[in-house]
Amino acid sequence: MMDIWLPLIGGLLAMIAGGDLLVRGAVQVAERLGVSPLVIGLTLVGFGTSMPELVASVQAALAGSPGIAYGNIVGSNIANVLLIVGASALLFPIAVASAALRRDAVVMLAVAAVFAGLAVVTPMSRPIGAAFLAGLVVYIALAIRQERRAGDHGAAFDKAAALEATDPATAPGRRAAGGLALPLLLALGGLVLVILGGTFLVRGAVTLAQSFAIPETVIGLTVVAIGTSMPELVTSLVAAVKRQSDVAFGNVVGSNIYNILGIGGTTALLAPSPVPEAIRSFDTLLMLGVSVLLVIFAATGLRIVRWEGLVLLAGYGAYVFAIWP
């Protein structure tokens, strides 16, 4: 048993710690190069909490385990909505800023629908991966432009703000003095930890699936997805406790957009493969359904109240129960 759980848990912890170091180092490098704090927040810090999902999915796909790769992406999005928003709303009702988050919620629904539709009709090929990544670049560029112009914070901003609230060391400041060597080493060390952690996590997940005759897709959708969503869970709960509940909502919406466009795109680009039948026939549709439910909850009264949080949490419990053999 230890040869399964040790790499699984050790790999997960290494990924989370490495992701934190990577963001800290990258932020310091960007500060020393004079990059705008807003650009740092929307790119480096925003991507920081998505690093575990990215590495786990790419490594699983390269290792010939598309069930874990795409299960992680779809399962993370389902967990983000049902588990993370549910738990956050149960702590404190989540306020939803109207204009910007309605815009981002539409983007989240659109990319979920596109992914679900493509998964049914075609394998995730390199051109699709390139198109997803181009879509993410356009989304971030528009987000930076809107933040500068209007200041109505969107989901990309909230995703960075949630991490900064949890770990002030990741909050970008003005241009900092000093050399690049130490921040670069910090970022590089973080990247190495994330990649090593991802290797162990995927190896442990595959061994777990084989040992207990559990389908890889189920392991990807649950164990790996929940594990790699831990940074989002922690940052959203901290935001809720600090009464920055609009940030908690934006963090999840932003993460779901990053997961499909950034992680799905990179996975398809580096290791093209079909989305497994079990995922495309049920889980992608559920991901779309719970995303619609989240938008409905958010649109009614521009807040997600405790009973709605309880419904989402109960939904996640029912989902895990339904797919677990």
C-alpha positions in Angstrom: 0.0 0.0 0.0 2.8 2.4 0.9 4.3 2.1 -2.6 1.0 3.5 -4.0 0.1 6.2 -1.4 3.6 7.5 -0.8 4.3 8.6 -4.4 0.7 9.8 -4.7 0.7 12.0 -1.6 4.4 12.9 -1.8 4.0 13.9 -5.4 1.0 16.1 -4.6 2.7 17.9 -1.8 5.8 18.5 -3.9 3.6 19.9 -6.7 1.9 22.3 -4.4 5.1 23.5 -2.7 6.9 23.7 -6.1 4.0 25.8 -7.5 4.3 28.2 -4.6 8.1 28.6 -5.1 7.7 28.9 -8.8 5.2 31.8 -8.5 7.3 33.6 -5.8 10.5 33.3 -8.0 8.7 34.3 -11.2 7.1 37.4 -9.5 10.5 38.5 -8.2 12.1 38.0 -11.7 9.3 40.0 -13.3 9.6 42.8 -10.7 13.3 43.1 -11.3 12.7 43.3 -15.0 10.2 46.1 -14.4 7.0 44.2 -15.6 3.7 45.9 -14.6 2.2 44.4 -11.4 -1.1 44.0 -13.2 0.5 41.9 -15.9 2.4 39.8 -13.3 -0.9 39.2 -11.4 -2.9 38.2 -14.5 -0.2 35.9 -15.9 2.4 34.5 -13.6 0.3 34.6 -10.3 -2.9 33.6 -12.1 -1.1 30.6 -13.7 0.5 29.6 -10.4 -2.4 27.8 -8.9 -3.0 25.9 -12.2 0.5 24.5 -12.3 -0.3 21.2 -10.5 -3.2 20.5 -13.0 -1.0 21.4 -16.0 2.0 19.2 -15.0 -0.2 16.2 -14.0 -2.3 16.3 -17.2 0.7 16.7 -19.5 2.7 14.0 -17.8 -0.3 11.6 -17.8 -0.9 12.2 -21.5 2.8 11.7 -22.3 2.7 8.4 -20.2 -0.2 7.1 -22.3 -2.9 7.7 -19.7 -5.4 10.0 -21.3 -8.0 9.0 -18.7 -6.0 10.6 -16.0 -5.0 13.5 -18.2 -8.5 14.6 -19.3 -10.1 13.2 -16.1 -7.9 15.7 -14.2 -9.1 18.6 -16.4 -12.8 17.8 -16.4 -12.7 16.6 -12.8 -11.0 19.7 -11.6 -13.6 21.9 -13.2 -16.4 19.9 -11.6 -14.6 20.0 -8.2 -14.1 23.7 -8.6 -17.8 24.4 -9.0 -19.3 21.8 -6.7 -16.7 21.3 -4.0 -14.9 24.6 -3.8 -17.7 27.1 -4.4 -20.0 24.8 -2.3 -17.5 24.8 0.7 -16.8 28.6 0.3 -20.5 29.5 0.2 -21.2 27.3 3.2 -18.6 29.3 5.2 -19.8 32.8 4.0 -22.3 33.6 1.2 -20.4 34.5 -1.9 -21.0 38.0 -3.5 -20.9 38.1 -7.2 -19.7 41.3 -9.0 -22.2 41.9 -11.8 -20.6 43.2 -15.0 -17.1 41.6 -15.1 -18.1 38.2 -13.7 -21.1 37.9 -15.9 -18.7 38.4 -18.9 -16.3 35.8 -17.5 -19.1 33.3 -16.7 -20.1 33.5 -20.3 -16.5 32.7 -21.4 -16.4 29.8 -18.9 -19.7 28.4 -20.3 -18.5 28.9 -23.9 -15.1 27.1 -23.5 -16.8 24.2 -21.5 -19.3 23.8 -24.3 -16.6 23.9 -27.0 -14.5 21.4 -25.2 -17.5 19.0 -24.6 -18.6 19.3 -28.2 -15.1 18.7 -29.7 -14.5 15.8 -27.3 -17.4 13.9 -28.9 -16.6 14.5 -32.6 -12.8 14.5 -32.7 -9.6 13.6 -30.8 -7.8 16.5 -29.1 -5.3 17.2 -31.8 -2.4 19.6 -32.0 -4.3 22.2 -34.0 -7.1 22.2 -31.4 -4.5 22.5 -28.6 -2.9 25.5 -30.5 -6.3 27.1 -30.9 -7.1 26.7 -27.2 -3.8 28.3 -26.2 -4.4 31.2 -28.6 -7.8 31.6 -27.1 -6.2 31.9 -23.6 -3.7 34.5 -24.8 -6.6 36.5 -26.3 -8.6 36.2 -23.1 -5.7 37.3 -20.9 -4.8 40.2 -23.2 -8.4 41.4 -23.1 -8.5 41.0 -19.3 -5.3 43.2 -19.0 -6.8 45.8 -21.3 -10.1 45.9 -19.4 -8.5 46.0 -16.0 -6.3 49.0 -17.1 -9.2 50.8 -18.7 -12.2 50.2 -16.5 -11.0 48.6 -13.3 -14.0 46.3 -13.2 -12.2 43.2 -11.9 -12.7 40.0 -13.9 -12.0 36.4 -13.1 -8.4 36.4 -14.2 -7.7 39.3 -11.7 -9.6 37.5 -8.9 -7.7 34.2 -9.5 -4.4 36.1 -8.9 -6.0 38.1 -6.0 -7.1 34.9 -4.2 -3.5 33.5 -4.2 -2.1 36.9 -3.1 -4.6 37.0 -0.1 -3.3 33.5 1.0 0.4 34.2 0.4 1.4 37.9 0.4 4.8 37.0 -0.9 3.2 36.4 -4.3 1.7 39.9 -4.5 3.6 41.8 -7.2 4.9 45.3 -6.2 6.8 48.0 -8.0 10.1 47.5 -9.8 12.4 45.9 -7.3 16.2 46.3 -7.1 18.6 43.4 -6.9 20.0 40.6 -9.0 18.2 38.0 -11.0 20.2 35.0 -9.8 18.3 34.2 -6.6 14.7 34.7 -8.0 15.6 32.6 -11.1 17.0 29.8 -8.8 13.8 30.0 -6.7 11.6 29.7 -9.8 13.7 26.9 -11.3 13.7 25.0 -8.1 9.9 25.3 -7.9 9.6 24.1 -11.5 11.7 21.1 -10.8 9.6 20.3 -7.7 6.4 20.6 -9.7 7.7 18.3 -12.5 9.1 15.7 -10.1 5.9 15.8 -8.0 3.8 15.4 -11.1 5.8 12.3 -12.2 5.3 10.7 -8.8 1.6 11.7 -8.6 0.8 10.2 -12.1 2.9 7.0 -11.3 1.0 6.6 -8.0 -2.4 7.2 -9.7 -1.7 4.7 -12.4 -0.5 2.1 -9.8 -3.7 2.8 -7.7 -5.9 2.2 -10.7 -4.1 -1.0 -11.6 -3.9 -2.4 -8.1 -7.6 -2.0 -7.3 -8.9 -2.5 -10.9 -10.4 1.1 -10.8 -10.6 2.7 -14.2 -7.9 5.4 -14.8 -10.7 7.8 -15.8 -12.2 7.5 -12.3 -8.8 8.1 -10.6 -8.2 11.1 -12.8 -11.7 12.5 -12.2 -11.5 12.2 -8.4 -8.1 11.5 -6.7 -5.9 13.5 -9.1 -8.5 16.2 -9.8 -9.2 16.9 -6.1 -5.4 16.8 -5.3 -4.4 19.2 -8.0 -7.4 21.5 -7.1 -6.0 21.9 -3.6 -4.4 25.4 -4.3 -7.8 26.7 -5.6 -9.6 25.2 -2.6 -7.2 26.8 -0.1 -7.2 30.2 -1.8 -11.0 30.3 -2.2 -11.6 29.3 1.4 -9.1 31.9 2.7 -10.8 34.5 0.4 -14.2 33.5 1.9 -12.9 33.7 5.5 -11.4 37.2 4.8 -14.9 38.2 3.4 -13.4 38.6 -0.1 -16.1 36.4 -1.4 -16.3 37.9 -4.9 -12.7 36.9 -5.2 -13.6 33.3 -4.3 -16.1 33.2 -7.1 -13.8 34.8 -9.7 -11.0 32.4 -8.7 -13.1 29.4 -9.6 -14.4 30.9 -12.9 -10.9 31.9 -13.8 -9.5 28.5 -12.9 -12.1 26.7 -15.1 -11.2 28.9 -18.1 -7.4 28.3 -17.5 -8.0 24.5 -17.1 -9.7 24.0 -20.5 -7.8 26.6 -22.6 -4.4 26.4 -20.9 -4.2 22.9 -19.6 -6.4 21.2 -22.2 -4.6 23.2 -24.9 -1.1 22.3 -23.7 -2.0 18.6 -23.2 -3.4 18.4 -26.7 -0.4 20.2 -28.2 2.2 18.0 -26.5 0.4 14.6 -26.4 -2.6 14.6 -28.8 -5.2 11.8 -28.0 -8.9 11.2 -27.9 -10.8 12.1 -24.7 -11.8 8.7 -23.3 -15.4 7.6 -24.1 -16.4 7.4 -20.4 -15.5 11.1 -19.9 -16.9 12.5 -23.1 -20.2 10.7 -22.8 -20.9 11.8 -19.2 -18.4 13.9 -17.3 -17.9 16.7 -19.9 -21.7 17.1 -20.0 -21.9 17.2 -16.2 -19.1 19.8 -16.2 -21.2 21.9 -18.6 -24.4 21.3 -16.5 -22.8 22.3 -13.2 -21.2 25.4 -14.9 -24.7 26.5 -16.0 -26.1 25.8 -12.5 -23.3 28.0 -11.0 -24.2 30.8 -13.3 -27.9 30.5 -12.4 -27.1 30.5 -8.7 -24.8 33.6 -9.2 -27.3 35.5 -11.3 -30.2 35.2 -8.8 -29.6 38.0 -6.4 -25.9 38.3 -7.4 -24.8 36.0 -4.5 -24.5 32.3 -3.8 -26.0 31.7 -0.4 -25.4 28.9 2.1 -28.3 26.6 1.0 -27.0 26.9 -2.6 -23.5 26.0 -1.3 -25.0 23.0 0.5 -26.7 21.9 -2.8 -23.4 22.1 -4.6 -21.5 20.2 -2.0 -24.2 17.5 -1.9 -24.0 17.3 -5.7 -20.2 16.6 -5.5 -20.8 13.9 -2.9 -23.4 12.3 -5.2 -21.1 12.6 -8.2 -18.2 10.8 -6.5 -20.6 8.1 -5.3 -22.0 7.7 -8.8 -18.7 7.2 -10.6 -16.7 5.3 -7.9 -16.9 1.6 -8.6 
